[in-house]
């Protein structure tokens, strides 16, 4: 599972390793989140975070929903239920139309798990691991939407997600670390792997940008973690690192959101 693994510090020769392993667990733990936030873990795979029955129930309901997609800059196109803050970001924080889209997204998702919202058990299990409740991030005191249902079958180009860089002054509380959460409700027969590189954006990288994505040559020599999930597995990683999703044969559907670690130790969620 680890495409590149590190070694330890070699005191005699003065070399320092780039440790970037993928951790697997039957249950999410606080230490997993801490190691991701600290940058010493390439990713965490929590097996059967959602049961097969939960995934089947959600997918059955999802198939009766109408998806939209990210804007035309995102190619290949990615279908989704629910808005992202990034789509509505302006110099004045968020376009007012965001709040109507957020209400609509919550309403659509509210009954997907046998008449209940699948976002709630997802957050409850994170909260149990962290030891504190997880609340939604706010903008101007209003809670943001969190918990997209996304279908990424054609892959996603290499990119990064970093709220404080891409959307400054959006959240009321600035997170000191940002994590991504994806629970796999449907997995493809082949492909669909997530690849995370231990490399963050640098200003000079803009010469390699094309639309929302970047040339993978930027990370050719970087440590990387390659993750293939099974149905029901939750995958967590640091999205400030460059990452991509390989094209899939079949449906790759996830419940997805970001987690922010605040200076006081609280966790907040948004999409």
Secondary structure, 3 states (H helix, E strand, C coil): CCCCCCCCCECCCCECCCCCCEEEECCCCHHHHHHHHHCCCCEEEECCCCCHHHHHHHHHHHCCCCCEECCCCCCCCCEEECCCCHHHEECCEECCHHHHHHHHHHHHHCCCECCECHHHHHHHHHHHHHCCCEEECEECCEECCCCEEEECCCCEEEECCCHHHHCCCCCCCCCCEEEEEEEEEECCCEECCEEEEEEECCHHHHHHEECCEECHHHHCCCCEEEECCCCCCEEEECCCEEEEECCEECCCEEEEEEEEECCCCCEEEEC
